[in-house]
């Protein structure tokens, strides 16, 4: 909380400086008879005018130097901070000037405690306002940065709740400090806040758990909207991350709604993060295929896969020979982690292999059944 010179300290400074007395003496020496209050008023106006000048200089420095410097930096955070706090800082300087001006008036000395309290309250409210602005600017900038860098869409409600929560903490601390300034016994209030906080936390345990899990999902970024993830036995595309739940579009078409707490507690497989996908499958050639054609099959499979876009051939081997055919194991990579894109590319690979086998007169064994595995 803020600390500044109180009115009694300023009165001591005034006594050492004796500006009002000096003004009165100068006027009397020039034949102008005035009361003591006249010099005090002039001294108060002088201090307040000096503060206005200092405030204007600070505001000018912010406007013409710091602002231009911030515009040259790569980040926009400093621009927003300077734009958000320059007026409150100017107001803070004016407030200090008003306190110094009031300190010159001896008629207010009997009310020094009350005046101190008024200025402390004003000072505290101004500091709370500055902190609240800084919280809003920083977290809004952070959210925009994360959204731009990671192409993640955040539910605006999550950001608003986080900002309001932190601002509420600052306001509560400010109120406690104001009560302390007015010499209010805070023991009962702190105990009441503690008991009330525990009661609210217990009553809203599940909601708060999901809410904080939503913050974890956003800032830790285990997945973003559009990623294909596997949560437990379910896999699908993330469509929305809300305050309480995450929505996943399953492959079968239905939408699964799962609480954020359950999502963060589960082991999540994010298939979208894969730079490439390994595809492994088996092809069975009919037992009637001649030896010459059988030896050509690895080369045919290699050429066919390499002709398809976004694929990288790895290997093909004759793994098994049995009475119903020859089993070849094929492995290749897809240069994408997107699951739907994998399905599209693998379809093209299988169609291309089927077309090439028919062209070469090679028949599939075991009813043309293929087994595939992706990792």
Secondary structure, DSSP 8 states (H G I E B T S, - for coil): ------HHHHHHHHHHH-HHHHHHHHHHHTT----HHHHHHHHHHHHHHHHHHHHHHHHHHIIIIIHHHHHHSS-SHHHHHHHHHHHHHHHHHHHHHHHHHHHT-GGGGGGHHHHHHHHHHHHHHHHHHHHHHHHHHHHHHHHHHHHHHH-----HHHHHHHHHHHHHHHHHHHHHHHHHHTT---HHHHHHHHHHHHHHHHHTHHHHHHHHHHHHHHHH-S--TT-EEEETTEEEEEEEE-SSEEEEEETTS-EEEEEHHHHHHS-EEEGGG-SSEEEEEEEEE-TTS-HHHHHHHHHHHHHHHHHSTTEEEEEEEEEEEETTEEEEEEEEEES---HHHHHHHHHHHHHHHHHHHHHHT--BSGGG--EEEE-
